[in-house]
Amino acid sequence: MTSSSDLASIITWLTQWFSERNPGVEIKASVDFYEERYIDSFGIIELIDVAEGEFNIMFDDDDFKKAQFRKIEGLAAIIQEKLGG
């Protein structure tokens, strides 16, 4: 589990997760990861499961509706908020 709740550490973890699934692709934290095809519908299920375990959090339906959920930096902000940061 990642112990750090600072935004930069969460972005780094998410960027690494996306990089492992997209070899040779430059992952950018500020772009929509669906539009850039970093992830598909099955991948989002995996990401949610892994991130919940890694950060010991639970996403709720409202989180998925937020526009910021579609970008690494936005998702990192949601995770940080859930961690109390």
CORSULVEN-V656078 format. One record per residue. N is the residue number from 1. RES is the residue in three letters. SS is DSSP state (@ for helix, = for strand, . for the rest). PHI is phi in degrees with one decimal (* if undefined). Layout:
BEGIN
n:res:ss:phi
N:RES:SS:PHI
N:RES:SS:PHI
END
This chain:
BEGIN
n:res:ss:phi
1:MET:.:*
2:THR:.:-77.2
3:SER:.:-86.9
4:SER:.:-84.7
5:SER:.:-105.6
6:ASP:.:-75.7
7:LEU:@:-56.1
8:ALA:@:-61.4
9:SER:@:-66.8
10:ILE:@:-68.7
11:ILE:@:-60.4
12:THR:@:-60.6
13:TRP:@:-62.0
14:LEU:@:-64.3
15:THR:@:-61.3
16:GLN:@:-64.2
17:TRP:@:-58.8
18:PHE:@:-66.1
19:SER:@:-62.5
20:GLU:@:-64.1
21:ARG:@:-95.9
22:ASN:.:-135.2
23:PRO:.:-57.5
24:GLY:.:80.8
25:VAL:.:-104.9
26:GLU:.:-76.8
27:ILE:.:-87.4
28:LYS:.:-113.7
29:ALA:.:-71.5
30:SER:.:-98.0
31:VAL:.:-104.6
32:ASP:=:-69.1
33:PHE:.:-72.3
34:TYR:.:-74.0
35:GLU:.:-62.3
36:GLU:.:-80.4
37:ARG:.:62.3
38:TYR:.:-71.5
39:ILE:.:-153.6
40:ASP:.:-118.5
41:SER:@:-63.2
42:PHE:@:-72.2
43:GLY:@:-64.6
44:ILE:@:-65.9
45:ILE:@:-63.4
46:GLU:@:-64.2
47:LEU:@:-59.1
48:ILE:@:-59.6
49:ASP:@:-61.7
50:VAL:@:-67.6
51:ALA:@:-65.4
52:GLU:@:-60.9
53:GLY:@:-71.4
54:GLU:@:-64.3
55:PHE:@:-105.2
56:ASN:.:54.5
57:ILE:.:-129.3
58:MET:.:-133.5
59:PHE:.:-78.7
60:ASP:.:-123.0
61:ASP:@:-56.3
62:ASP:@:-62.5
63:ASP:@:-61.7
64:PHE:@:-70.3
65:LYS:@:-83.7
66:LYS:.:-73.4
67:ALA:@:-58.7
68:GLN:@:-67.3
69:PHE:@:-64.2
70:ARG:@:-85.7
71:LYS:=:-124.5
72:ILE:@:-57.4
73:GLU:@:-65.9
74:GLY:@:-71.5
75:LEU:@:-63.7
76:ALA:@:-62.5
77:ALA:@:-65.9
78:ILE:@:-63.4
79:ILE:@:-62.4
80:GLN:@:-59.6
81:GLU:@:-61.5
82:LYS:@:-66.6
83:LEU:.:-82.7
84:GLY:.:87.9
85:GLY:.:-89.8
END
